[in-house]
Amino acid sequence: MTKILFAGHDLKFARIIMDRLASRSGFEIKTDEWSGHNAHDEEHSQACLEWADVIVCEWGLGNAVWYSQHKKPHQQLIVRMHLQERDTIYPHSFNMENIDKIIAISPYVYEEFYRTFNFPREKMTMIYNVVDTEKVDGPKTEDAKYHLGIIGICPQRKRLDLAVDMLDKLWHLDNRYKLFVKGKMPQEYSWLWNKEEEREYYEAIFNRIEKAPWKDAVIFEGFGDISEWLSKVGIILSTSDFESFHLSPSEGMASGAYPIILNWDGSDTIYPKEYLLSDVEEAVERILALNSKEMDAELQASLKEYVKQHFGAEKVTNQWEELIVNVAEPVLS
């Protein structure tokens, strides 16, 4: 039995992997959930450390610093990094001798971490983020083809304004178009709302929506499960200035929604080039062309299959299991 500890402040991206591994024979899972990037119950972490064979640090922040400095010689340590870590001090404090593997979640992120921190390539690998394809795959509502969806609009770099620009152009051509916004509002993040530039950005957008003839076509829905929400979304948007992976397009594709991705750096290492667009105008043209005919069942099937083959839970969990078995072999032999 391999005892695997997942440690970090935010384990939402690792939940599917943890649950899947726990359901397979030969693995036992525990968690050490930190209260912040560098805040934790050290007594609990120490107890977790004593228990584990393999430690997985989700995010390369203070958790990875602590475990790389405290890991025992017989244990193996894996650190999974997204992109946020690139702009922090924490990776500079890693004890690299005690880290066995660093996982990047996309080829672009892999190269960014190598460029920024010069991690040894033999200790680096790439495994994509995981999507629970079965959970989001369901029938679409009849008018879903006219519904744009965006998941997560904070912070400003998510570029809600570009999604609103698309709706504006589309609605004036056909008032059946709507924009569904899923996730927390900026006012719910005190750190964000206290930043003048961020607050002014959102206030300007909300003011624009309130004064627009299409204001009722923008529907804000709170944070929560996206499975039912995706049933009414036919077009999934990724309008960000930059992302490490951006799960939203893949979740949308897995539900049969067509992805509109404004070509951020690294998007071409994750998603097919035919879904990467240069600007709002090109995006609007693509949506209009798509909706000039009936929803293509073959296209929907290909979208779902792409996600399943690249980011599906079975595929990604198999990659994690292979990695863990390989790093754990010296521990258990």
C-alpha positions as YAML, in Angstrom:
chain: A
units: angstrom
residues:
- id: 1
  name: MET
  ca: [0.00, 0.00, 0.00]
- id: 2
  name: THR
  ca: [1.48, 3.36, -1.05]
- id: 3
  name: LYS
  ca: [0.55, 6.18, 1.33]
- id: 4
  name: ILE
  ca: [0.16, 9.42, -0.63]
- id: 5
  name: LEU
  ca: [-0.16, 12.82, 1.00]
- id: 6
  name: PHE
  ca: [-1.59, 15.80, -0.94]
- id: 7
  name: ALA
  ca: [-0.60, 19.12, 0.65]
- id: 8
  name: GLY
  ca: [-1.59, 22.66, -0.32]
- id: 9
  name: HIS
  ca: [-3.86, 25.64, 0.25]
- id: 10
  name: ASP
  ca: [-6.21, 24.92, -2.65]
- id: 11
  name: LEU
  ca: [-6.82, 21.33, -3.66]
- id: 12
  name: LYS
  ca: [-9.75, 21.85, -6.03]
- id: 13
  name: PHE
  ca: [-7.73, 21.01, -9.15]
- id: 14
  name: ALA
  ca: [-6.41, 17.85, -7.47]
- id: 15
  name: ARG
  ca: [-9.70, 16.49, -6.12]
- id: 16
  name: ILE
  ca: [-10.50, 14.31, -9.13]
- id: 17
  name: ILE
  ca: [-6.99, 12.84, -9.12]
- id: 18
  name: MET
  ca: [-7.12, 12.19, -5.37]
- id: 19
  name: ASP
  ca: [-10.54, 10.54, -5.57]
- id: 20
  name: ARG
  ca: [-9.57, 8.40, -8.55]
- id: 21
  name: LEU
  ca: [-6.33, 7.23, -6.97]
- id: 22
  name: ALA
  ca: [-8.15, 6.45, -3.71]
- id: 23
  name: SER
  ca: [-10.55, 4.20, -5.63]
- id: 24
  name: ARG
  ca: [-7.68, 2.17, -7.07]
- id: 25
  name: SER
  ca: [-6.04, -0.66, -5.18]
- id: 26
  name: GLY
  ca: [-2.65, -0.05, -3.68]
- id: 27
  name: PHE
  ca: [-3.11, 3.61, -2.70]
- id: 28
  name: GLU
  ca: [-4.12, 5.35, 0.51]
- id: 29
  name: ILE
  ca: [-4.72, 9.12, 0.42]
- id: 30
  name: LYS
  ca: [-4.50, 11.81, 3.09]
- id: 31
  name: THR
  ca: [-4.51, 15.61, 2.85]
- id: 32
  name: ASP
  ca: [-2.72, 18.45, 4.56]
- id: 33
  name: GLU
  ca: [-4.83, 21.49, 3.71]
- id: 34
  name: TRP
  ca: [-3.00, 24.76, 4.28]
- id: 35
  name: SER
  ca: [-4.88, 27.95, 5.18]
- id: 36
  name: GLY
  ca: [-2.74, 30.11, 2.86]
- id: 37
  name: HIS
  ca: [0.26, 30.16, 0.57]
- id: 38
  name: ASN
  ca: [2.57, 29.95, 3.56]
- id: 39
  name: ALA
  ca: [0.20, 29.31, 6.49]
- id: 40
  name: HIS
  ca: [-0.49, 25.91, 8.02]
- id: 41
  name: ASP
  ca: [-0.86, 23.88, 11.17]
- id: 42
  name: GLU
  ca: [2.74, 22.74, 11.53]
- id: 43
  name: GLU
  ca: [1.85, 20.06, 14.07]
- id: 44
  name: HIS
  ca: [-0.64, 18.53, 11.62]
- id: 45
  name: SER
  ca: [1.85, 18.79, 8.76]
- id: 46
  name: GLN
  ca: [4.46, 17.04, 10.88]
- id: 47
  name: ALA
  ca: [2.05, 14.20, 11.62]
- id: 48
  name: CYS
  ca: [1.25, 13.91, 7.90]
- id: 49
  name: LEU
  ca: [4.95, 13.87, 7.14]
- id: 50
  name: GLU
  ca: [5.50, 10.95, 9.50]
- id: 51
  name: TRP
  ca: [2.73, 8.99, 7.75]
- id: 52
  name: ALA
  ca: [3.50, 9.47, 4.05]
- id: 53
  name: ASP
  ca: [5.49, 7.46, 1.54]
- id: 54
  name: VAL
  ca: [4.92, 9.94, -1.29]
- id: 55
  name: ILE
  ca: [4.17, 13.63, -0.80]
- id: 56
  name: VAL
  ca: [2.41, 15.65, -3.51]
- id: 57
  name: CYS
  ca: [2.54, 19.41, -3.07]
- id: 58
  name: GLU
  ca: [-0.33, 20.97, -5.00]
- id: 59
  name: TRP
  ca: [1.07, 24.36, -6.01]
- id: 60
  name: GLY
  ca: [4.72, 25.21, -5.56]
- id: 61
  name: LEU
  ca: [4.33, 27.73, -2.77]
- id: 62
  name: GLY
  ca: [5.13, 27.69, 0.95]
- id: 63
  name: ASN
  ca: [3.90, 24.09, 1.15]
- id: 64
  name: ALA
  ca: [6.60, 22.94, -1.29]
- id: 65
  name: VAL
  ca: [9.24, 24.94, 0.55]
- id: 66
  name: TRP
  ca: [8.30, 23.35, 3.90]
- id: 67
  name: TYR
  ca: [8.06, 19.78, 2.63]
- id: 68
  name: SER
  ca: [11.26, 20.06, 0.58]
- id: 69
  name: GLN
  ca: [13.04, 21.17, 3.73]
- id: 70
  name: HIS
  ca: [11.50, 18.52, 6.01]
- id: 71
  name: LYS
  ca: [11.11, 15.49, 3.75]
- id: 72
  name: LYS
  ca: [12.76, 12.32, 5.11]
- id: 73
  name: PRO
  ca: [15.38, 10.46, 3.07]
- id: 74
  name: HIS
  ca: [13.12, 7.46, 2.39]
- id: 75
  name: GLN
  ca: [10.22, 9.63, 1.10]
- id: 76
  name: GLN
  ca: [9.54, 10.90, -2.41]
- id: 77
  name: LEU
  ca: [8.30, 14.43, -3.11]
- id: 78
  name: ILE
  ca: [6.32, 15.59, -6.15]
- id: 79
  name: VAL
  ca: [5.45, 19.27, -6.67]
- id: 80
  name: ARG
  ca: [2.70, 20.23, -9.11]
- id: 81
  name: MET
  ca: [2.93, 23.81, -10.35]
- id: 82
  name: HIS
  ca: [0.41, 25.85, -12.32]
- id: 83
  name: LEU
  ca: [1.66, 29.34, -13.32]
- id: 84
  name: GLN
  ca: [0.96, 31.60, -10.34]
- id: 85
  name: GLU
  ca: [4.19, 30.40, -8.73]
- id: 86
  name: ARG
  ca: [6.29, 32.02, -11.45]
- id: 87
  name: ASP
  ca: [5.73, 35.44, -9.89]
- id: 88
  name: THR
  ca: [6.42, 34.42, -6.29]
- id: 89
  name: ILE
  ca: [9.54, 33.99, -4.19]
- id: 90
  name: TYR
  ca: [8.76, 30.45, -3.06]
- id: 91
  name: PRO
  ca: [10.43, 28.37, -5.81]
- id: 92
  name: HIS
  ca: [13.73, 30.10, -5.06]
- id: 93
  name: SER
  ca: [13.59, 28.51, -1.60]
- id: 94
  name: PHE
  ca: [12.92, 24.94, -2.73]
- id: 95
  name: ASN
  ca: [15.44, 22.35, -1.59]
- id: 96
  name: MET
  ca: [15.73, 20.83, -5.06]
- id: 97
  name: GLU
  ca: [17.76, 17.89, -3.80]
- id: 98
  name: ASN
  ca: [14.68, 16.73, -1.91]
- id: 99
  name: ILE
  ca: [12.25, 17.16, -4.83]
- id: 100
  name: ASP
  ca: [11.93, 14.12, -7.08]
- id: 101
  name: LYS
  ca: [9.55, 15.49, -9.73]
- id: 102
  name: ILE
  ca: [8.03, 18.82, -10.69]
- id: 103
  name: ILE
  ca: [4.83, 18.55, -12.70]
- id: 104
  name: ALA
  ca: [3.84, 21.41, -15.03]
- id: 105
  name: ILE
  ca: [0.24, 21.46, -16.26]
- id: 106
  name: SER
  ca: [1.00, 22.43, -19.87]
- id: 107
  name: PRO
  ca: [4.02, 22.54, -22.22]
- id: 108
  name: TYR
  ca: [4.06, 26.35, -22.03]
- id: 109
  name: VAL
  ca: [4.10, 26.30, -18.23]
- id: 110
  name: TYR
  ca: [6.86, 23.67, -18.32]
- id: 111
  name: GLU
  ca: [9.08, 25.97, -20.39]
- id: 112
  name: GLU
  ca: [8.20, 29.03, -18.32]
- id: 113
  name: PHE
  ca: [9.34, 27.33, -15.11]
- id: 114
  name: TYR
  ca: [12.50, 26.06, -16.75]
- id: 115
  name: ARG
  ca: [13.25, 29.56, -18.07]
- id: 116
  name: THR
  ca: [12.44, 31.32, -14.80]
- id: 117
  name: PHE
  ca: [13.93, 28.92, -12.23]
- id: 118
  name: ASN
  ca: [16.20, 26.67, -14.30]
- id: 119
  name: PHE
  ca: [14.83, 23.54, -12.67]
- id: 120
  name: PRO
  ca: [16.74, 20.39, -13.73]
- id: 121
  name: ARG
  ca: [14.90, 19.01, -16.75]
- id: 122
  name: GLU
  ca: [15.36, 15.45, -15.53]
- id: 123
  name: LYS
  ca: [13.19, 16.39, -12.54]
- id: 124
  name: MET
  ca: [10.48, 18.01, -14.67]
- id: 125
  name: THR
  ca: [7.51, 16.47, -16.42]
- id: 126
  name: MET
  ca: [4.20, 17.59, -17.91]
- id: 127
  name: ILE
  ca: [0.75, 16.23, -17.09]
- id: 128
  name: TYR
  ca: [-2.32, 18.19, -18.19]
- id: 129
  name: ASN
  ca: [-5.05, 19.26, -15.81]
- id: 130
  name: VAL
  ca: [-7.91, 16.82, -15.47]
- id: 131
  name: VAL
  ca: [-11.56, 17.15, -16.54]
- id: 132
  name: ASP
  ca: [-14.42, 15.01, -15.21]
- id: 133
  name: THR
  ca: [-15.89, 14.52, -18.67]
- id: 134
  name: GLU
  ca: [-18.74, 12.29, -17.56]
- id: 135
  name: LYS
  ca: [-19.99, 14.81, -15.01]
- id: 136
  name: VAL
  ca: [-20.47, 17.65, -17.52]
- id: 137
  name: ASP
  ca: [-21.65, 15.62, -20.51]
- id: 138
  name: GLY
  ca: [-25.42, 16.04, -20.78]
- id: 139
  name: PRO
  ca: [-28.13, 17.20, -23.19]
- id: 140
  name: LYS
  ca: [-28.21, 20.86, -24.26]
- id: 141
  name: THR
  ca: [-31.25, 23.10, -24.08]
- id: 142
  name: GLU
  ca: [-32.88, 24.00, -27.39]
- id: 143
  name: ASP
  ca: [-31.55, 27.58, -27.40]
- id: 144
  name: ALA
  ca: [-28.03, 26.77, -26.12]
- id: 145
  name: LYS
  ca: [-26.48, 27.71, -29.48]
- id: 146
  name: TYR
  ca: [-27.31, 31.37, -28.72]
- id: 147
  name: HIS
  ca: [-25.88, 31.25, -25.21]
- id: 148
  name: LEU
  ca: [-22.33, 32.35, -24.52]
- id: 149
  name: GLY
  ca: [-20.81, 31.20, -21.25]
- id: 150
  name: ILE
  ca: [-17.82, 32.40, -19.27]
- id: 151
  name: ILE
  ca: [-16.62, 30.73, -16.07]
- id: 152
  name: GLY
  ca: [-14.68, 32.93, -13.67]
- id: 153
  name: ILE
  ca: [-14.34, 36.67, -14.29]
- id: 154
  name: CYS
  ca: [-11.79, 37.62, -11.63]
- id: 155
  name: PRO
  ca: [-9.31, 39.21, -11.71]
- id: 156
  name: GLN
  ca: [-9.29, 41.76, -14.54]
- id: 157
  name: ARG
  ca: [-7.03, 39.64, -16.75]
- id: 158
  name: LYS
  ca: [-10.01, 37.31, -17.33]
- id: 159
  name: ARG
  ca: [-11.31, 40.12, -19.58]
- id: 160
  name: LEU
  ca: [-15.04, 40.11, -19.00]
- id: 161
  name: ASP
  ca: [-15.10, 43.26, -21.16]
- id: 162
  name: LEU
  ca: [-14.23, 41.20, -24.26]
- id: 163
  name: ALA
  ca: [-17.05, 38.75, -23.56]
- id: 164
  name: VAL
  ca: [-19.40, 41.71, -23.22]
- id: 165
  name: ASP
  ca: [-18.09, 43.12, -26.51]
- id: 166
  name: MET
  ca: [-18.99, 39.84, -28.22]
- id: 167
  name: LEU
  ca: [-22.50, 39.85, -26.78]
- id: 168
  name: ASP
  ca: [-23.00, 43.48, -27.82]
- id: 169
  name: LYS
  ca: [-22.17, 42.73, -31.46]
- id: 170
  name: LEU
  ca: [-24.15, 39.50, -31.58]
- id: 171
  name: TRP
  ca: [-27.25, 40.81, -29.78]
- id: 172
  name: HIS
  ca: [-27.63, 43.70, -32.22]
- id: 173
  name: LEU
  ca: [-27.78, 41.12, -35.01]
- id: 174
  name: ASP
  ca: [-30.00, 38.65, -33.16]
- id: 175
  name: ASN
  ca: [-31.51, 39.36, -29.75]
- id: 176
  name: ARG
  ca: [-31.65, 35.67, -28.90]
- id: 177
  name: TYR
  ca: [-28.01, 35.85, -27.84]
- id: 178
  name: LYS
  ca: [-27.25, 35.88, -24.12]
- id: 179
  name: LEU
  ca: [-24.14, 35.86, -21.94]
- id: 180
  name: PHE
  ca: [-24.14, 33.59, -18.89]
- id: 181
  name: VAL
  ca: [-21.50, 34.43, -16.29]
- id: 182
  name: LYS
  ca: [-20.58, 31.76, -13.75]
- id: 183
  name: GLY
  ca: [-18.52, 32.39, -10.62]
- id: 184
  name: LYS
  ca: [-17.94, 34.80, -7.79]
- id: 185
  name: MET
  ca: [-18.38, 38.52, -8.29]
- id: 186
  name: PRO
  ca: [-15.37, 40.82, -7.82]
- id: 187
  name: GLN
  ca: [-16.93, 42.36, -4.71]
- id: 188
  name: GLU
  ca: [-16.63, 38.94, -3.05]
- id: 189
  name: TYR
  ca: [-12.83, 39.14, -3.20]
- id: 190
  name: SER
  ca: [-11.75, 41.81, -0.71]
- id: 191
  name: TRP
  ca: [-8.13, 41.75, -1.92]
- id: 192
  name: LEU
  ca: [-9.33, 42.50, -5.45]
- id: 193
  name: TRP
  ca: [-12.04, 45.04, -4.65]
- id: 194
  name: ASN
  ca: [-9.58, 47.03, -2.54]
- id: 195
  name: LYS
  ca: [-7.38, 47.55, -5.60]
- id: 196
  name: GLU
  ca: [-8.49, 50.78, -7.26]
- id: 197
  name: GLU
  ca: [-7.58, 49.71, -10.79]
- id: 198
  name: GLU
  ca: [-9.47, 46.42, -10.49]
- id: 199
  name: ARG
  ca: [-12.52, 48.03, -8.85]
- id: 200
  name: GLU
  ca: [-12.75, 50.77, -11.49]
- id: 201
  name: TYR
  ca: [-12.49, 48.18, -14.27]
- id: 202
  name: TYR
  ca: [-15.49, 46.22, -12.98]
- id: 203
  name: GLU
  ca: [-17.51, 49.29, -12.09]
- id: 204
  name: ALA
  ca: [-17.14, 50.51, -15.67]
- id: 205
  name: ILE
  ca: [-18.32, 47.15, -17.05]
- id: 206
  name: PHE
  ca: [-21.30, 46.94, -14.70]
- id: 207
  name: ASN
  ca: [-22.25, 50.50, -15.59]
- id: 208
  name: ARG
  ca: [-22.03, 49.67, -19.29]
- id: 209
  name: ILE
  ca: [-24.26, 46.62, -18.84]
- id: 210
  name: GLU
  ca: [-26.82, 48.55, -16.83]
- id: 211
  name: LYS
  ca: [-27.18, 51.18, -19.56]
- id: 212
  name: ALA
  ca: [-27.23, 48.74, -22.50]
- id: 213
  name: PRO
  ca: [-30.37, 47.66, -24.36]
- id: 214
  name: TRP
  ca: [-29.18, 44.08, -23.86]
- id: 215
  name: LYS
  ca: [-28.66, 44.35, -20.09]
- id: 216
  name: ASP
  ca: [-31.20, 41.57, -19.42]
- id: 217
  name: ALA
  ca: [-29.19, 39.29, -21.72]
- id: 218
  name: VAL
  ca: [-26.31, 39.21, -19.22]
- id: 219
  name: ILE
  ca: [-27.09, 36.67, -16.51]
- id: 220
  name: PHE
  ca: [-24.78, 36.46, -13.50]
- id: 221
  name: GLU
  ca: [-24.85, 33.19, -11.62]
- id: 222
  name: GLY
  ca: [-22.85, 32.50, -8.48]
- id: 223
  name: PHE
  ca: [-20.08, 30.11, -7.69]
- id: 224
  name: GLY
  ca: [-21.04, 26.45, -7.70]
- id: 225
  name: ASP
  ca: [-21.37, 23.27, -9.73]
- id: 226
  name: ILE
  ca: [-21.21, 23.88, -13.47]
- id: 227
  name: SER
  ca: [-22.78, 20.65, -14.75]
- id: 228
  name: GLU
  ca: [-26.36, 21.92, -14.96]
- id: 229
  name: TRP
  ca: [-25.18, 25.42, -15.95]
- id: 230
  name: LEU
  ca: [-23.34, 24.05, -18.99]
- id: 231
  name: SER
  ca: [-26.53, 22.43, -20.30]
- id: 232
  name: LYS
  ca: [-27.71, 25.87, -21.45]
- id: 233
  name: VAL
  ca: [-24.35, 27.04, -22.82]
- id: 234
  name: GLY
  ca: [-23.52, 26.35, -26.47]
- id: 235
  name: ILE
  ca: [-20.48, 28.65, -26.78]
- id: 236
  name: ILE
  ca: [-17.79, 28.60, -24.06]
- id: 237
  name: LEU
  ca: [-15.47, 31.62, -23.90]
- id: 238
  name: SER
  ca: [-11.84, 32.02, -22.90]
- id: 239
  name: THR
  ca: [-11.07, 35.72, -23.23]
- id: 240
  name: SER
  ca: [-8.16, 36.00, -20.78]
- id: 241
  name: ASP
  ca: [-4.95, 37.93, -21.31]
- id: 242
  name: PHE
  ca: [-3.06, 34.86, -20.10]
- id: 243
  name: GLU
  ca: [-3.70, 31.51, -18.45]
- id: 244
  name: SER
  ca: [-1.70, 28.52, -17.30]
- id: 245
  name: PHE
  ca: [-4.22, 26.01, -18.67]
- id: 246
  name: HIS
  ca: [-7.75, 27.42, -18.33]
- id: 247
  name: LEU
  ca: [-10.04, 24.56, -17.46]
- id: 248
  name: SER
  ca: [-13.20, 26.34, -18.66]
- id: 249
  name: PRO
  ca: [-12.82, 25.68, -22.41]
- id: 250
  name: SER
  ca: [-12.13, 21.98, -21.81]
- id: 251
  name: GLU
  ca: [-15.08, 21.66, -19.43]
- id: 252
  name: GLY
  ca: [-17.27, 23.39, -21.99]
- id: 253
  name: MET
  ca: [-16.01, 21.19, -24.81]
- id: 254
  name: ALA
  ca: [-16.68, 18.08, -22.72]
- id: 255
  name: SER
  ca: [-20.30, 19.23, -22.46]
- id: 256
  name: GLY
  ca: [-20.51, 19.76, -26.23]
- id: 257
  name: ALA
  ca: [-20.09, 23.56, -26.17]
- id: 258
  name: TYR
  ca: [-17.99, 25.15, -28.91]
- id: 259
  name: PRO
  ca: [-14.84, 26.87, -27.55]
- id: 260
  name: ILE
  ca: [-13.99, 30.46, -28.47]
- id: 261
  name: ILE
  ca: [-10.44, 31.03, -27.23]
- id: 262
  name: LEU
  ca: [-8.72, 34.37, -27.72]
- id: 263
  name: ASN
  ca: [-5.19, 33.19, -28.42]
- id: 264
  name: TRP
  ca: [-3.31, 33.69, -25.12]
- id: 265
  name: ASP
  ca: [0.31, 32.55, -24.81]
- id: 266
  name: GLY
  ca: [0.47, 28.79, -24.61]
- id: 267
  name: SER
  ca: [-3.12, 28.12, -25.67]
- id: 268
  name: ASP
  ca: [-1.80, 26.41, -28.80]
- id: 269
  name: THR
  ca: [-0.03, 23.81, -26.65]
- id: 270
  name: ILE
  ca: [-3.34, 22.76, -25.10]
- id: 271
  name: TYR
  ca: [-6.17, 23.36, -27.57]
- id: 272
  name: PRO
  ca: [-6.55, 22.76, -31.33]
- id: 273
  name: LYS
  ca: [-5.61, 25.76, -33.44]
- id: 274
  name: GLU
  ca: [-9.01, 25.93, -35.15]
- id: 275
  name: TYR
  ca: [-10.52, 27.16, -31.86]
- id: 276
  name: LEU
  ca: [-7.91, 29.88, -31.29]
- id: 277
  name: LEU
  ca: [-9.02, 33.29, -32.54]
- id: 278
  name: SER
  ca: [-7.22, 36.61, -32.75]
- id: 279
  name: ASP
  ca: [-9.85, 39.12, -31.59]
- id: 280
  name: VAL
  ca: [-13.51, 39.85, -30.82]
- id: 281
  name: GLU
  ca: [-14.38, 40.44, -34.48]
- id: 282
  name: GLU
  ca: [-13.05, 37.05, -35.56]
- id: 283
  name: ALA
  ca: [-14.83, 35.42, -32.63]
- id: 284
  name: VAL
  ca: [-18.16, 36.98, -33.61]
- id: 285
  name: GLU
  ca: [-17.70, 35.86, -37.22]
- id: 286
  name: ARG
  ca: [-17.01, 32.32, -36.06]
- id: 287
  name: ILE
  ca: [-20.09, 32.22, -33.82]
- id: 288
  name: LEU
  ca: [-22.33, 33.55, -36.58]
- id: 289
  name: ALA
  ca: [-20.95, 31.01, -39.05]
- id: 290
  name: LEU
  ca: [-21.44, 28.23, -36.53]
- id: 291
  name: ASN
  ca: [-25.05, 29.23, -35.89]
- id: 292
  name: SER
  ca: [-25.94, 29.71, -39.54]
- id: 293
  name: LYS
  ca: [-26.74, 25.99, -39.54]
- id: 294
  name: GLU
  ca: [-28.02, 23.38, -37.13]
- id: 295
  name: MET
  ca: [-25.79, 22.27, -34.26]
- id: 296
  name: ASP
  ca: [-23.46, 19.66, -35.75]
- id: 297
  name: ALA
  ca: [-23.68, 16.41, -33.77]
- id: 298
  name: GLU
  ca: [-20.42, 15.19, -35.31]
- id: 299
  name: LEU
  ca: [-18.66, 18.39, -34.23]
- id: 300
  name: GLN
  ca: [-20.01, 18.06, -30.71]
- id: 301
  name: ALA
  ca: [-18.79, 14.47, -30.56]
- id: 302
  name: SER
  ca: [-15.31, 15.51, -31.71]
- id: 303
  name: LEU
  ca: [-15.14, 18.24, -29.04]
- id: 304
  name: LYS
  ca: [-16.01, 15.73, -26.33]
- id: 305
  name: GLU
  ca: [-13.56, 13.16, -27.66]
- id: 306
  name: TYR
  ca: [-10.69, 15.65, -27.75]
- id: 307
  name: VAL
  ca: [-11.12, 16.43, -24.06]
- id: 308
  name: LYS
  ca: [-11.52, 12.78, -23.14]
- id: 309
  name: GLN
  ca: [-8.34, 11.80, -24.98]
- id: 310
  name: HIS
  ca: [-6.21, 14.66, -23.62]
- id: 311
  name: PHE
  ca: [-7.64, 15.64, -20.23]
- id: 312
  name: GLY
  ca: [-10.05, 12.87, -19.30]
- id: 313
  name: ALA
  ca: [-9.96, 11.54, -15.73]
- id: 314
  name: GLU
  ca: [-8.99, 8.02, -16.78]
- id: 315
  name: LYS
  ca: [-6.13, 9.19, -19.00]
- id: 316
  name: VAL
  ca: [-4.69, 11.69, -16.51]
- id: 317
  name: THR
  ca: [-5.09, 9.40, -13.49]
- id: 318
  name: ASN
  ca: [-3.18, 6.68, -15.35]
- id: 319
  name: GLN
  ca: [-0.36, 9.15, -15.92]
- id: 320
  name: TRP
  ca: [-0.33, 10.09, -12.24]
- id: 321
  name: GLU
  ca: [-0.37, 6.45, -11.17]
- id: 322
  name: GLU
  ca: [2.57, 5.64, -13.45]
- id: 323
  name: LEU
  ca: [4.54, 8.61, -12.09]
- id: 324
  name: ILE
  ca: [3.79, 7.77, -8.45]
- id: 325
  name: VAL
  ca: [4.64, 4.09, -8.90]
- id: 326
  name: ASN
  ca: [7.95, 5.04, -10.53]
- id: 327
  name: VAL
  ca: [8.98, 7.55, -7.84]
- id: 328
  name: ALA
  ca: [7.71, 5.33, -5.02]
- id: 329
  name: GLU
  ca: [9.59, 2.24, -6.15]
- id: 330
  name: PRO
  ca: [12.76, 3.04, -4.14]
- id: 331
  name: VAL
  ca: [10.59, 3.72, -1.07]
- id: 332
  name: LEU
  ca: [8.69, 0.45, -1.18]
- id: 333
  name: SER
  ca: [11.37, -1.91, -2.47]
...
